[in-house]
Amino acid sequence: MLLRFSLFTYGISRNRRYLSISSSFPICLTDEVKNALDCNIPVVALESTIISHGMPYPQNLDVAFKIEQTVRDNGCIPATIAIIDGIPKIGLTRNDLEILAGKNKNINVVKASRRDLSFVCTNKITAGTTVASTMILANMAGIKVFATGGIGGVHRGAEYTFDVSADLYELAKTPVTVICAGIKSILDIPKTLEVLETNGVPVITYKSDIFPAFFSNNSGCPAVINLSSTKNIAEVINYHHNSLKLQSGIVVGVPNPDPMNSVEIEDTIKNAVELAKIENVTGAKLTPYILAKLEKITHGKSLDANISLVLNNAKIASDIAKELIEIETVSSTTCISNSTKNISFNSTKRAYDFIGFGGAVIDIIGKPYIPLIQKTSNPGFLKFGHGGVARNICEAIASKNKSNKSIGLVSIVANDQFGQDLLKNLVIKGIDTTHVKILNEIKDDRTATYTAVHDSNGALSVSIADMEIFKKIDRNQVERAIKNAHNRSIILLDGNLSVELFQHIINIASLRQCTIVFDTTSDFKCTLPIITSTLNKIHMIKPNLSELIVLMRKCIELQLIIHSSTIEESLNNIRSGANNINDIENVAKSLFSLMIKDCEPNTLKKKHLLVSMGGNGIMWIHHNTSSMGSSSPSRNEENIVSKVIPIRRKLSLSTSSHFNGAGDVFFAGVIHELLLSENITEKIIETGKTQRYIVFIYNFTSLLTSSFNSFIRT
């Protein structure tokens, strides 16, 4: 995505400042980085001279991939910055990284600092960006945290050469925090610290009384500020930039986790510096020259230490970026009347292992004692329970949560008796309610209810679903919740979400690399992944036969799949109740082919379609994992496999009891096992169907029907 900035203009977006330097100056952000910034997901900037000039090929390319993956593994989005053919890029493709690494020897990659930006861009040159130029471009994009190996500084002998890195002057005037392993050991560290002090740049040392010296952890200079937590560092950054409005950057020195002996490396550096003098190496070529000599003299030990420290810096930077977003995010003020202030709301500081997005509902079930008579009052009874698909699944997982997984619900209730009752029940069940929004601004706000009237035999006669409140779940609410997810979190969405919000959750959860599962909820609500074009971003879906038909019909309507006579015949057969396994398999495999279309190869093994066939069990559609050894596993039809898992144990249903959410409980069983094992197997699906996952969604429920197509769902 190419953005153009106007001359010296500022814009504000979610506490991020965008500085523009020229009306004709383009800056290119990948969709991933732009979406992350828009959604307040933490982004970590990464420089590119470490790739182009800091290490030899192919180690440099391998390290570039590892740094980005480290940032992702720690819950942030990496934004490697470089100039490709004169275009400043925030976030790079694999091809971009290969060019910078020198895979193509015919492409000359230069090194660009502040002074070089105009020349490099106007002449369409490809360049790795230094700490200084990376700070400039990161600041333009609104990225506040930047990880690198080490910063430049005052060179040894600068009293004669006046060789001082532009990094120091950029730190004095650009509000970006640089996480590094200190100042490069080949420089004059004491003099560099003096220059930083003169320019008002805070220098923080992480968990050490001595400022680190890149290769070693002993620079001989005591730490000016020693902080022992990334949260504390983020608090300083926030106060420096957002409260005091200071425009200087901040340096955070992180000790090398694999340090070299300080005396040995110092002697080696002196030898390399002397060789540079003899060979008359100066200016921009000096640092790469000395680093190359160090690698040769130390037999690769300096390179190993360099790689170790930069990966560690990426991890610490990610932790700081997450804490900074947490501090900067303005919490929504929830108005709670005196009647709800005594509720002890569950809140957790832990990252969520599972988050449910969607319905929290009060279910009201009426049943007459006599055959139902229309248009008059019938003697009978009412039973109240807690429902809503997302809430049901959260409760079912929490009921068997012996592994202490962190479970959260994102939903909305009104400030009424039903809302209070739902919240209290969630707290009792151990479900985090931080992101359950309470409305009381408008008198007409009502907690969602599902009211059903059954006949005397227990069959549904009529129902009314009042779900209007779910339209008021907002983007900020879901963004704050997903911000607390990690790349192994499972995100569940039900069909009670608006089209726009559903799509937004899918997109930001994908950026977080979460596992995304969708409960189809009902015939009317099951098509959300189709109409939002997010089906291939979802990892697991569980429709029943009726919903499978609706999903396929919508795919045909939108011309996402060829409307063949075979598919039409299978759909008609399923609709008629024939329930031939071959028909169900034919339709399910066609739907699954859309789930895996254009998805990343490494996500294929996480894709699953679970079709509930009532008393006939579950049809499990997945990708043949035996083809996963290939770098580009085939998506051909022969690699899509199915297996019918029958119900092993049939349970009787008492005529005096009612169960709402049986399918939700099955899905919860599968998800719970997935939280523990991370891979779906036949055993997990079997486990999801066993009695140990039958929970009392209703206080009055005692038994579960074995037929999944007989339950009522919100």
C-alpha positions in Angstrom: 0.0 0.0 0.0 1.6 3.3 -1.1 1.0 6.4 1.0 2.0 9.9 0.1 2.5 12.5 2.8 2.0 16.3 2.6 4.7 18.7 3.5 5.2 19.1 7.3 1.7 17.9 8.2 0.7 15.9 11.2 -2.1 13.4 11.7 -3.3 11.6 14.7 -4.5 8.0 14.6 -4.9 5.9 17.8 -2.1 7.7 19.6 0.2 7.3 16.7 1.8 10.4 15.0 2.5 10.5 11.3 5.1 13.0 10.1 5.2 13.9 6.5 8.2 15.4 4.8 7.2 15.9 1.2 4.1 15.9 -1.0 5.9 13.7 -3.5 7.5 11.4 -1.0 6.0 7.9 -1.1 6.2 5.4 1.7 5.0 1.9 1.2 3.4 -0.1 4.0 2.5 -3.7 3.6 -1.2 -4.5 4.3 -0.1 -6.5 7.3 1.7 -3.5 8.9 -1.0 -1.0 8.0 -3.7 -3.2 9.4 -1.7 -3.8 12.6 -1.3 0.0 13.0 -4.9 0.6 12.3 -6.0 -2.0 14.8 -3.6 -1.0 17.5 -1.6 -4.2 17.3 2.0 -3.7 18.4 4.5 -3.3 15.6 8.3 -3.6 15.9 10.5 -1.8 13.4 13.6 -3.6 12.2 16.6 -2.1 10.3 18.1 -3.6 7.2 21.8 -2.7 7.1 22.2 -5.7 9.4 21.1 -7.7 6.4 22.8 -5.8 3.6 26.1 -4.9 5.3 26.2 -6.5 8.8 26.5 -10.3 7.9 27.6 -12.4 5.1 25.1 -14.3 2.8 23.3 -16.6 3.4 23.5 -16.2 7.2 22.1 -12.7 6.8 19.0 -13.9 5.0 18.4 -16.7 7.6 18.8 -14.2 10.4 16.4 -11.8 8.8 13.7 -14.5 8.7 14.5 -15.5 12.3 14.3 -11.9 13.6 10.8 -11.4 12.0 9.6 -14.8 13.3 10.9 -13.9 16.8 8.7 -10.7 16.7 5.7 -12.7 15.5 6.2 -15.4 18.1 6.1 -12.8 20.8 2.8 -11.3 19.7 3.8 -8.4 17.5 4.0 -7.6 13.8 7.6 -7.1 12.3 8.2 -4.2 10.0 11.6 -4.5 8.4 12.5 -1.2 6.8 14.5 -0.6 3.6 14.5 1.3 0.4 13.8 -0.9 -2.7 14.2 0.7 -6.1 13.9 4.2 -4.5 10.7 3.3 -2.6 10.9 3.4 1.3 9.2 0.2 2.4 7.8 -0.5 5.9 7.5 -4.3 5.9 9.3 -6.4 3.3 8.5 -9.3 1.1 10.7 -12.4 0.9 12.0 -11.2 -2.5 12.9 -7.8 -0.9 14.9 -9.6 1.9 16.7 -11.7 -0.7 17.7 -8.7 -2.7 19.1 -7.0 0.5 20.9 -10.1 1.5 22.8 -10.2 -1.8 21.2 -13.3 -3.3 21.3 -11.6 -6.7 24.9 -10.4 -7.1 23.9 -8.1 -10.0 21.9 -5.8 -7.7 24.0 -3.2 -5.9 22.7 -2.5 -2.4 24.0 0.6 -0.7 23.8 1.8 2.9 21.5 4.8 3.5 21.5 7.1 6.5 19.6 10.4 6.9 21.8 12.3 4.5 21.4 9.7 1.7 17.6 9.3 1.7 16.8 12.0 -1.0 19.6 10.8 -3.3 18.7 7.1 -3.0 15.0 7.7 -3.5 15.2 10.1 -6.4 17.7 7.8 -8.2 15.6 4.6 -7.5 18.5 2.9 -5.7 18.1 -0.1 -3.3 19.5 0.5 0.1 19.7 -1.0 3.6 18.6 1.6 6.2 20.8 2.5 9.2 19.6 3.1 12.7 19.1 6.8 11.8 17.2 6.3 8.6 15.1 3.5 10.0 14.1 5.7 12.9 13.0 8.4 10.4 10.8 6.0 8.4 9.5 4.2 11.4 8.4 7.6 12.9 6.6 8.5 9.6 4.7 5.2 9.8 3.8 5.7 13.5 6.0 2.9 14.8 7.5 3.7 18.2 9.6 0.7 19.0 12.6 -0.4 17.0 14.9 -3.4 17.5 18.4 -3.6 16.2 21.8 -5.1 17.1 23.7 -2.1 18.3 23.7 1.6 17.6 26.4 3.7 16.1 28.3 6.2 18.1 31.6 8.1 18.5 34.4 6.2 16.6 37.7 5.6 18.3 40.0 8.4 17.4 37.1 10.8 16.8 39.2 13.6 18.3 41.2 13.4 15.1 38.7 12.2 12.5 35.5 13.7 13.9 33.8 10.5 12.9 30.5 10.4 14.8 27.5 8.3 13.7 24.4 10.1 12.5 22.5 7.7 14.8 23.3 9.9 17.8 21.9 13.0 16.2 18.7 11.1 15.1 18.2 9.9 18.6 18.3 13.5 19.7 15.3 14.5 17.5 13.2 11.5 16.5 10.8 10.0 19.1 11.5 6.3 18.5 12.8 3.9 21.2 15.7 1.8 20.0 16.2 -1.5 21.7 19.8 -2.7 21.2 22.7 -4.5 22.9 24.3 -1.2 23.6 26.8 0.7 21.5 28.9 -1.4 19.1 32.0 -2.6 20.8 34.2 -1.3 18.1 33.3 2.3 19.0 34.2 4.6 21.9 31.4 3.8 24.3 32.2 6.3 27.1 32.3 9.2 24.6 29.1 8.0 22.9 27.3 8.0 26.2 28.5 11.5 26.8 27.1 12.7 23.5 23.7 11.0 24.2 23.6 12.8 27.6 24.4 16.1 26.0 21.5 15.6 23.6 19.0 14.7 26.3 18.5 11.1 25.2 17.5 8.8 28.0 19.7 5.7 28.2 18.1 2.7 30.0 19.8 -0.5 30.8 17.7 -3.6 31.1 18.4 -5.7 34.2 22.0 -4.7 34.6 24.0 -2.2 36.6 26.6 -2.0 33.8 25.7 -0.7 30.3 26.3 -3.5 27.8 29.0 -3.4 25.1 27.4 -5.3 22.3 29.6 -8.4 22.1 30.3 -8.3 25.8 28.1 -7.2 28.8 30.8 -5.0 30.4 31.4 -1.7 28.9 33.0 -0.4 32.1 30.3 2.3 32.2 27.7 2.1 35.0 24.0 2.1 34.0 22.4 5.6 34.2 18.9 4.0 34.5 18.5 0.4 35.4 15.0 -1.0 35.0 14.1 -4.7 35.6 10.8 -5.0 33.7 9.6 -4.2 30.2 6.5 -2.7 31.7 8.5 -0.1 33.6 10.4 0.7 30.4 7.2 1.2 28.5 5.9 3.5 31.3 9.0 5.7 30.8 8.6 5.7 27.0 4.9 6.7 27.4 5.7 9.5 29.8 8.6 10.8 27.8 6.6 11.0 24.5 3.0 11.3 25.5 3.1 13.2 28.8 6.2 15.4 28.4 5.9 15.5 24.6 9.7 15.3 24.3 10.9 14.6 20.8 14.1 12.8 21.5 14.4 9.1 21.1 15.3 6.6 23.9 18.0 4.0 24.0 17.4 0.7 25.8 20.6 -1.4 26.3 19.9 -5.1 26.6 22.7 -7.4 27.8 23.9 -10.0 25.2 22.5 -13.4 26.3 25.6 -15.1 24.8 28.4 -12.6 25.6 32.0 -12.9 24.7 34.9 -12.3 27.1 35.2 -8.5 27.4 39.1 -8.6 27.6 39.5 -10.9 24.6 37.0 -9.0 22.4 38.6 -5.7 23.2 42.0 -7.0 22.2 40.5 -8.3 19.0 38.8 -5.0 18.2 42.0 -3.1 18.7 43.7 -5.4 16.2 40.9 -4.9 13.7 40.9 -1.1 14.1 44.7 -1.1 13.4 44.2 -3.1 10.3 41.6 -0.6 9.1 44.1 2.2 9.6 46.7 0.4 7.6 44.3 -0.3 4.8 42.9 3.3 5.0 39.3 2.2 5.5 37.1 5.0 6.7 33.5 6.4 6.6 30.6 4.2 5.9 32.8 1.2 5.0 34.6 1.2 8.4 32.0 -0.6 10.5 31.3 -3.5 8.0 35.1 -3.9 7.6 35.8 -4.2 11.3 32.9 -6.6 11.8 34.1 -8.8 9.0 37.6 -8.8 10.4 36.3 -9.7 13.9 34.4 -12.7 12.5 37.5 -13.9 10.8 39.8 -13.4 13.8 37.3 -15.0 16.2 36.6 -17.9 13.9 32.9 -17.0 13.7 32.3 -16.4 17.5 31.6 -12.7 17.0 29.0 -13.6 14.3 27.3 -16.1 16.7 27.2 -13.5 19.4 25.8 -10.9 17.0 23.0 -13.2 15.9 22.2 -14.2 19.5 21.9 -10.6 20.7 19.8 -9.4 17.8 17.2 -12.2 18.3 17.1 -11.4 22.0 16.7 -7.7 21.3 13.7 -8.5 19.0 12.1 -10.4 21.8 12.6 -7.7 24.4 11.4 -5.1 21.9 8.2 -7.1 21.3 7.5 -7.2 25.0 8.1 -3.5 25.4 5.8 -2.8 22.3 3.0 -4.8 23.8 3.3 -3.1 27.2 3.4 0.3 25.5 0.2 -0.4 23.5 -1.4 -1.5 26.7 -0.5 1.7 28.5 -1.5 3.9 25.5 -4.8 2.3 24.9 -7.6 4.3 26.4 -9.8 2.1 28.4 -13.5 2.5 27.7 -15.3 3.8 30.8 -18.1 1.5 31.7 -21.0 3.1 33.5 -22.3 0.8 36.1 -25.1 1.7 38.4 -25.0 1.1 42.1 -27.0 -2.1 41.6 -24.0 -3.6 39.7 -21.1 -2.2 41.6 -21.1 -5.1 44.1 -20.3 -7.6 41.3 -16.8 -9.0 41.5 -15.8 -8.9 37.9 -13.2 -11.4 36.8 -10.1 -9.8 35.3 -6.8 -11.3 34.2 -3.5 -9.9 33.3 -2.5 -13.1 31.6 -2.6 -13.5 27.8 -5.8 -15.3 26.8 -5.5 -18.9 25.7 -9.1 -18.9 24.5 -11.5 -16.0 23.7 -15.1 -16.3 22.7 -16.7 -13.5 20.6 -20.5 -13.4 20.4 -23.6 -14.1 22.3 -24.4 -14.0 26.0 -28.1 -14.7 26.3 -30.8 -15.4 28.8 -32.8 -18.4 27.6 -36.5 -18.6 28.7 -38.2 -21.9 27.9 -41.9 -22.4 28.3 -43.7 -25.7 28.3 -47.4 -26.4 28.8 -48.8 -29.2 31.0 -51.5 -29.9 28.4 -51.5 -30.0 24.6 -50.7 -26.5 23.5 -53.7 -24.4 22.6 -53.1 -21.4 20.4 -54.4 -17.8 21.1 -55.0 -18.4 24.8 -53.3 -18.8 28.1 -51.9 -22.3 28.7 -51.0 -23.7 32.2 -47.4 -24.7 32.3 -44.0 -23.7 33.6 -41.0 -21.4 32.6 -37.4 -22.2 33.0 -34.6 -19.7 32.8 -31.0 -20.4 31.8 -27.8 -18.9 30.5 -27.2 -19.3 26.8 -25.6 -17.7 23.8 -23.2 -19.8 21.7 -20.0 -18.0 22.6 -20.9 -18.0 26.3 -22.0 -21.7 26.2 -18.6 -22.7 24.7 -16.7 -20.6 27.2 -18.5 -22.2 30.1 -18.1 -25.7 28.8 -14.3 -25.2 28.4 -14.1 -23.6 31.8 -15.9 -26.5 33.4 -13.0 -28.8 32.5 -10.2 -26.3 32.7 -7.8 -28.3 34.9 -4.8 -26.9 33.0 -5.5 -23.4 34.2 -6.0 -22.0 30.7 -7.0 -18.3 30.5 -10.5 -18.0 29.1 -12.2 -14.7 28.1 -15.5 -13.7 26.7 -16.2 -10.6 24.5 -19.9 -9.8 24.5 -22.4 -7.2 25.7 -25.2 -7.0 28.2 -27.6 -4.3 29.4 -27.5 -2.9 32.9 -30.6 -4.9 33.9 -31.3 -7.9 36.0 -30.6 -10.4 33.2 -27.3 -8.7 32.5 -26.2 -8.8 36.1 -27.2 -12.4 36.3 -25.1 -13.4 33.3 -22.1 -11.5 34.6 -22.3 -13.1 38.0 -22.5 -16.5 36.4 -19.5 -15.9 34.2 -17.5 -14.8 37.3 -18.5 -17.9 39.2 -17.4 -20.1 36.2 -14.0 -18.5 36.1 -14.4 -16.7 32.8 -12.8 -13.3 32.4 -15.4 -10.6 31.9 -13.0 -7.7 31.3 -14.3 -7.3 27.7 -18.0 -7.9 28.4 -19.5 -4.4 27.8 -22.3 -3.1 30.0 -24.8 -0.7 28.5 -27.0 1.6 30.5 -27.0 4.8 28.4 -30.4 4.1 26.9 -33.4 2.9 28.8 -34.5 0.7 25.9 -31.2 -1.3 26.0 -32.0 -5.0 26.8 -29.9 -7.9 27.6 -30.3 -10.5 24.8 -33.0 -13.1 25.3 -34.1 -16.2 23.6 -37.7 -17.2 24.4 -39.1 -20.5 23.2 -42.5 -22.2 23.7 -42.6 -25.9 23.4 -45.6 -28.2 23.1 -46.4 -30.7 25.7 -44.1 -33.3 23.9 -41.1 -30.9 24.0 -41.1 -29.9 20.3 -40.6 -26.3 19.5 -43.8 -24.4 18.7 -42.6 -20.8 18.5 -39.6 -18.7 19.6 -38.5 -15.1 19.7 -34.9 -14.1 19.6 -34.1 -10.5 20.9 -30.5 -10.0 19.8 -30.4 -6.3 18.9 -27.9 -5.5 21.6 -25.1 -7.4 19.8 -25.0 -4.7 17.2 -23.4 -2.5 19.9 -20.3 -4.7 20.4 -17.6 -2.3 19.1 -14.2 -2.5 17.4 -12.3 -1.0 20.3 -13.8 -3.7 22.6 -12.6 -6.6 20.4 -9.2 -5.0 19.6 -8.4 -4.7 23.3 -9.3 -8.4 23.8 -7.3 -9.7 20.9 -4.3 -7.6 22.0 -4.1 -9.9 24.9 -4.0 -13.0 22.7 -0.9 -14.8 21.6 0.0 -16.9 18.5 -1.3 -20.1 20.1 -4.6 -18.6 21.3 -7.8 -20.0 20.0 -10.4 -17.4 18.8 -14.0 -18.5 18.6 -16.6 -16.4 16.7 -20.3 -17.2 16.7 -22.9 -15.9 14.3 -24.3 -13.2 16.6 -21.7 -10.6 15.3 -22.3 -8.0 12.7 -20.8 -8.5 9.3 -18.3 -5.7 9.7 -17.2 -6.8 13.2 -16.9 -10.4 12.1 -14.6 -9.5 9.3 -12.6 -7.1 11.5 -12.0 -9.8 14.2 -10.9 -12.4 11.6 -8.4 -9.9 10.1 -6.8 -8.9 13.3 -6.8 -12.4 14.8 -5.0 -13.6 11.6 -2.4 -10.9 12.1 -1.9 -12.4 15.6 -1.5 -15.8 14.0 -4.3 -17.1 16.3 -6.2 -20.3 15.5 -9.7 -19.1 14.4 -12.8 -21.3 14.8 -16.4 -20.5 13.8 -19.6 -21.9 15.3 -22.2 -21.6 12.6 -25.0 -20.8 15.1 -28.0 -21.1 12.8 -29.1 -21.3 9.2 -29.6 -17.6 9.1 -26.2 -16.7 10.6 -23.9 -19.4 9.3 -22.9 -17.6 6.0 -20.8 -14.9 7.7 -17.4 -16.4 6.5 -18.8 -16.5 2.9 -20.2 -13.0 2.6 -17.1 -11.5 4.3 -14.6 -13.5 2.1 -12.8 -14.8 5.2 -13.5 -18.5 4.9 -9.9 -19.3 4.0 -8.7 -17.5 7.2 -10.8 -19.7 9.5 -9.2 -22.9 10.7 -12.2 -24.9 12.0 -16.0 -24.8 11.3 -18.8 -27.0 12.7 -22.0 -26.8 10.7 -24.9 -29.2 11.0 -26.5 -30.7 7.8 -29.0 -27.9 7.4 -26.2 -25.2 7.8 -24.0 -27.1 5.4 -26.6 -26.8 2.7 -27.0 -23.1 3.4 -23.3 -22.5 3.3 -23.0 -24.3 0.0 -26.0 -22.5 -1.5 -24.4 -19.2 -0.7 -21.1 -20.3 -2.3 -23.0 -21.2 -5.4 -24.9 -17.9 -5.4 -21.7 -15.9 -5.2 -20.1 -18.1 -7.8 -17.3 -19.2 -5.5 -17.8 -22.8 -6.6 -19.0 -24.5 -9.8 -22.7 -25.4 -9.7 -22.5 -28.9 -11.0 -25.3 -31.4 -11.3 -23.5 -33.7 -8.9 -23.5 -31.0 -6.1 -27.1 -30.1 -6.8 -28.2 -33.7 -6.5 -26.2 -34.1 -3.2 -27.8 -31.0 -1.8 -31.3 -32.1 -2.6 -30.6 -35.6 -1.2 -29.4 -34.1 2.1 -32.3 -31.7 2.2 -34.8 -34.6 1.8 -33.3 -36.3 4.8 -31.7 -39.2 2.9 -28.4 -38.4 4.7 -26.4 -40.6 2.3 -22.7 -40.4 3.5 -21.4 -39.9 0.0 -23.7 -36.9 -0.6 -22.6 -35.3 2.7 -19.0 -36.0 1.8 -19.3 -34.5 -1.7 -20.7 -31.3 -0.4 -18.4 -31.0 2.7 -15.3 -31.6 0.6 -16.4 -28.9 -1.8 -16.8 -26.4 1.1 -13.5 -27.5 2.6 -11.7 -26.8 -0.7 -12.7 -23.1 -0.3 -11.4 -23.2 3.3 -7.9 -24.1 2.1 -7.9 -21.9 -1.1 -4.9 -19.6 -1.2 -4.0 -20.2 2.5 -0.4 -20.5 3.7 0.9 -24.1 3.3 1.9 -24.3 7.0 -1.8 -23.7 8.0 -3.2 -26.6 6.0 -2.8 -29.0 8.9 -4.9 -26.7 11.1 -7.9 -26.7 8.7 -10.9 -28.8 9.8 -14.5 -29.1 8.9 -16.7 -30.9 11.4 -20.1 -31.7 10.0 -22.7 -32.7 12.7 -24.9 -35.5 11.2 -27.2 -35.9 14.2 -27.4 -39.5 15.4 -25.1 -40.6 12.6 -22.1 -38.9 14.3 -19.6 -36.4 12.9 -18.0 -36.2 9.5 -14.4 -34.9 9.8 -12.9 -33.3 6.7 -9.3 -32.3 6.8 -6.1 -32.2 4.7 -3.9 -35.2 4.3 -0.9 -34.4 6.6 1.3 -36.9 4.8 1.8 -34.3 2.1 3.0 -31.7 4.6 6.6 -32.5 4.0 6.5 -30.7 0.7 7.3 -27.0 0.6 4.1 -26.5 -1.4 1.7 -29.3 -0.4 -0.9 -30.1 -2.9 -4.4 -28.8 -2.5 -5.8 -31.4 -5.0 -9.0 -33.2 -4.1 -7.2 -36.4 -3.4 -5.4 -34.7 -0.5 -8.8 -33.8 1.1 -9.8 -36.7 3.3 -12.9 -37.5 5.2 -13.8 -39.8 8.1 -17.1 -40.5 9.8 -16.8 -40.7 13.6 -19.9 -42.4 14.9 -21.5 -41.9 18.3 -20.0 -44.6 20.5 -22.4 -44.1 23.5 -26.0 -43.2 23.2 -27.6 -41.3 26.0 -31.3 -41.2 26.8 -33.1 -37.9 27.1 -35.5 -37.5 30.0 -38.9 -36.3 28.8 -38.9 -33.8 31.6 -35.6 -32.1 30.8 -34.4 -29.8 28.1 -31.0 -29.0 26.8 -30.0 -26.0 24.8 -26.5 -26.0 23.4 -25.6 -29.7 23.0 -23.6 -28.9 19.8 -21.9 -26.1 21.6 -20.7 -28.5 24.3 -19.4 -30.9 21.7 -17.5 -28.1 20.0 -16.1 -27.0 23.4 -14.9 -30.5 24.0 -12.9 -30.4 20.7 -11.6 -26.9 21.4 -10.5 -27.8 24.9 -8.5 -30.8 23.7 -7.1 -28.6 21.0 -5.9 -26.1 23.7 -4.0 -29.0 25.2 -2.6 -30.7 22.2 -2.6 -28.1 19.4 -3.5 -30.8 16.8 -6.8 -32.3 16.0 -7.0 -36.1 15.9 -9.8 -38.6 15.7 -9.3 -39.1 19.5 -9.9 -35.4 20.1 -13.2 -35.5 18.1 -14.2 -38.6 20.0 -13.4 -36.9 23.3 -15.5 -34.0 22.3 -18.5 -36.3 22.1 -18.0 -38.1 25.4 -20.0 -37.6 28.5 -17.2 -35.9 30.4 -17.9 -32.8 28.3 -21.6 -32.8 29.0 -22.0 -29.7 31.3 -25.0 -28.2 32.7 -25.6 -25.2 30.5 -28.9 -25.0 32.3 -29.1 -25.4 36.0 -32.0 -27.7 35.5 -30.4 -30.0 32.8 -29.4 -33.5 33.7 -29.1 -35.5 30.5 -28.0 -34.9 27.0 -29.7 -36.2 23.8 -27.5 -38.2 21.5 -29.1 -36.6 18.4 -27.3 -33.3 17.7 -30.0 -32.2 15.2 -32.7 -32.0 17.9 -31.3 -29.2 20.0 -32.3 -25.6 20.0 -29.6 -23.0 19.3 -29.3 -19.3 19.7 
